[in-house]
Amino acid sequence: MDTRELIHAEIEHLGQEQLNELYQLVKDFTRANRSDERPSLMARLKQITIDAPPDFATNLDQYVSGERRAE
């Protein structure tokens, strides 16, 4: 039996609600693995925003330890 047949055999035992969940997982998985739809690393990095005080980088250790708090 190949992998596709094994998957089909397992799917036969699922109810409708579980099939709906599985479908969403499969859909998300296939979209994430399509290189033409997946944004580049640089595009994803550009989406990162940091909301921190102006001295955050300088005093990172104090913020991490709790000595300072962002206001």
Distance bins in CASP14 RR format, pairs under 12 A and 6 or more apart:
PFRMAT RR
TARGET T0000
AUTHOR 0000-0000-0000
RMODE 2
METHOD distances of the structure
MODEL  1
1 7 0 0 0 0 1 0 0 0 0 0 0
1 8 0 0 0 0 1 0 0 0 0 0 0
1 9 1 0 0 1 0 0 0 0 0 0 0
1 10 0 0 0 0 0 1 0 0 0 0 0
2 8 0 0 0 0 1 0 0 0 0 0 0
2 9 0 0 0 0 0 1 0 0 0 0 0
3 9 0 0 0 0 0 1 0 0 0 0 0
3 10 0 0 0 0 0 1 0 0 0 0 0
4 10 0 0 0 0 0 1 0 0 0 0 0
4 11 0 0 0 0 0 1 0 0 0 0 0
5 11 0 0 0 0 0 1 0 0 0 0 0
5 12 0 0 0 0 0 1 0 0 0 0 0
6 12 0 0 0 0 0 1 0 0 0 0 0
7 13 0 0 0 0 0 1 0 0 0 0 0
7 14 0 0 0 0 0 1 0 0 0 0 0
7 22 0 0 0 0 1 0 0 0 0 0 0
7 26 0 0 0 0 1 0 0 0 0 0 0
8 14 0 0 0 0 0 1 0 0 0 0 0
8 22 0 0 0 0 0 1 0 0 0 0 0
10 18 0 0 0 0 0 1 0 0 0 0 0
10 19 0 0 0 0 0 1 0 0 0 0 0
10 22 0 0 0 0 1 0 0 0 0 0 0
11 18 0 0 0 0 1 0 0 0 0 0 0
11 19 1 0 0 1 0 0 0 0 0 0 0
11 21 0 0 0 0 0 1 0 0 0 0 0
11 22 1 0 0 1 0 0 0 0 0 0 0
11 23 0 0 0 0 0 1 0 0 0 0 0
11 26 0 0 0 0 0 1 0 0 0 0 0
12 18 0 0 0 0 0 1 0 0 0 0 0
12 19 0 0 0 0 0 1 0 0 0 0 0
13 19 0 0 0 0 0 1 0 0 0 0 0
13 22 0 0 0 0 0 1 0 0 0 0 0
14 20 0 0 0 0 1 0 0 0 0 0 0
14 21 0 0 0 0 1 0 0 0 0 0 0
14 22 1 0 0 1 0 0 0 0 0 0 0
14 23 0 0 0 0 0 1 0 0 0 0 0
14 25 0 0 0 0 0 1 0 0 0 0 0
15 21 0 0 0 0 1 0 0 0 0 0 0
15 22 0 0 0 0 1 0 0 0 0 0 0
15 23 0 0 0 0 0 1 0 0 0 0 0
16 22 0 0 0 0 0 1 0 0 0 0 0
16 23 0 0 0 0 0 1 0 0 0 0 0
17 23 0 0 0 0 0 1 0 0 0 0 0
17 24 0 0 0 0 0 1 0 0 0 0 0
18 24 0 0 0 0 0 1 0 0 0 0 0
18 25 0 0 0 0 0 1 0 0 0 0 0
19 25 0 0 0 0 0 1 0 0 0 0 0
19 26 0 0 0 0 0 1 0 0 0 0 0
20 26 0 0 0 0 0 1 0 0 0 0 0
20 27 0 0 0 0 0 1 0 0 0 0 0
21 27 0 0 0 0 0 1 0 0 0 0 0
21 28 0 0 0 0 0 1 0 0 0 0 0
22 28 0 0 0 0 0 1 0 0 0 0 0
22 29 0 0 0 0 0 1 0 0 0 0 0
23 29 0 0 0 0 0 1 0 0 0 0 0
23 30 0 0 0 0 0 1 0 0 0 0 0
24 30 0 0 0 0 0 1 0 0 0 0 0
24 31 0 0 0 0 0 1 0 0 0 0 0
25 31 0 0 0 0 0 1 0 0 0 0 0
25 32 0 0 0 0 0 1 0 0 0 0 0
26 32 0 0 0 0 0 1 0 0 0 0 0
26 33 0 0 0 0 0 1 0 0 0 0 0
27 33 0 0 0 0 0 1 0 0 0 0 0
27 34 0 0 0 0 0 1 0 0 0 0 0
27 37 0 0 0 0 0 1 0 0 0 0 0
28 34 0 0 0 0 0 1 0 0 0 0 0
28 37 0 0 0 0 0 1 0 0 0 0 0
30 37 0 0 0 0 1 0 0 0 0 0 0
30 38 0 0 0 0 0 1 0 0 0 0 0
31 37 1 0 1 0 0 0 0 0 0 0 0
31 38 0 0 0 0 1 0 0 0 0 0 0
31 39 0 0 0 0 0 1 0 0 0 0 0
32 38 1 0 0 1 0 0 0 0 0 0 0
32 39 0 0 0 0 0 1 0 0 0 0 0
37 43 0 0 0 0 0 1 0 0 0 0 0
38 44 0 0 0 0 1 0 0 0 0 0 0
39 45 0 0 0 0 1 0 0 0 0 0 0
39 46 0 0 0 0 1 0 0 0 0 0 0
39 47 0 0 0 0 1 0 0 0 0 0 0
40 46 0 0 0 0 1 0 0 0 0 0 0
40 47 0 0 0 0 0 1 0 0 0 0 0
41 47 0 0 0 0 0 1 0 0 0 0 0
41 48 0 0 0 0 0 1 0 0 0 0 0
42 48 0 0 0 0 0 1 0 0 0 0 0
50 56 1 0 0 1 0 0 0 0 0 0 0
50 57 0 0 0 0 1 0 0 0 0 0 0
50 60 0 0 0 0 0 1 0 0 0 0 0
50 63 0 0 0 0 0 1 0 0 0 0 0
50 70 0 0 0 0 0 1 0 0 0 0 0
51 70 0 0 0 0 1 0 0 0 0 0 0
52 58 0 0 0 0 0 1 0 0 0 0 0
52 59 0 0 0 0 0 1 0 0 0 0 0
52 60 0 0 0 0 1 0 0 0 0 0 0
52 63 1 0 0 1 0 0 0 0 0 0 0
52 64 0 0 0 0 0 1 0 0 0 0 0
52 68 0 0 0 0 0 1 0 0 0 0 0
52 69 0 0 0 0 0 1 0 0 0 0 0
52 70 1 0 0 1 0 0 0 0 0 0 0
52 71 0 0 0 0 0 1 0 0 0 0 0
53 59 0 0 0 0 1 0 0 0 0 0 0
53 60 0 0 0 0 0 1 0 0 0 0 0
53 62 0 0 0 0 0 1 0 0 0 0 0
53 63 0 0 0 0 1 0 0 0 0 0 0
53 68 0 0 0 0 1 0 0 0 0 0 0
53 69 0 0 0 0 1 0 0 0 0 0 0
53 70 1 0 1 0 0 0 0 0 0 0 0
53 71 1 0 0 1 0 0 0 0 0 0 0
54 70 0 0 0 0 0 1 0 0 0 0 0
54 71 0 0 0 0 0 1 0 0 0 0 0
55 61 0 0 0 0 0 1 0 0 0 0 0
55 62 0 0 0 0 1 0 0 0 0 0 0
55 63 0 0 0 0 1 0 0 0 0 0 0
55 68 0 0 0 0 1 0 0 0 0 0 0
55 70 0 0 0 0 1 0 0 0 0 0 0
55 71 0 0 0 0 0 1 0 0 0 0 0
56 62 0 0 0 0 1 0 0 0 0 0 0
56 63 1 0 0 1 0 0 0 0 0 0 0
56 64 0 0 0 0 0 1 0 0 0 0 0
56 68 0 0 0 0 1 0 0 0 0 0 0
56 69 0 0 0 0 0 1 0 0 0 0 0
56 70 1 0 0 1 0 0 0 0 0 0 0
56 71 0 0 0 0 0 1 0 0 0 0 0
57 63 0 0 0 0 1 0 0 0 0 0 0
57 64 0 0 0 0 0 1 0 0 0 0 0
58 68 0 0 0 0 0 1 0 0 0 0 0
59 65 0 0 0 0 1 0 0 0 0 0 0
59 66 0 0 0 0 0 1 0 0 0 0 0
59 67 0 0 0 0 1 0 0 0 0 0 0
59 68 1 0 1 0 0 0 0 0 0 0 0
59 69 0 0 0 0 0 1 0 0 0 0 0
59 70 0 0 0 0 0 1 0 0 0 0 0
60 66 0 0 0 0 0 1 0 0 0 0 0
60 67 0 0 0 0 0 1 0 0 0 0 0
60 68 0 0 0 0 1 0 0 0 0 0 0
60 70 0 0 0 0 0 1 0 0 0 0 0
61 67 0 0 0 0 1 0 0 0 0 0 0
61 68 0 0 0 0 1 0 0 0 0 0 0
62 68 1 0 1 0 0 0 0 0 0 0 0
62 69 0 0 0 0 1 0 0 0 0 0 0
62 70 0 0 0 0 0 1 0 0 0 0 0
63 69 1 0 0 1 0 0 0 0 0 0 0
63 70 1 0 0 1 0 0 0 0 0 0 0
63 71 0 0 0 0 0 1 0 0 0 0 0
64 70 0 0 0 0 0 1 0 0 0 0 0
END
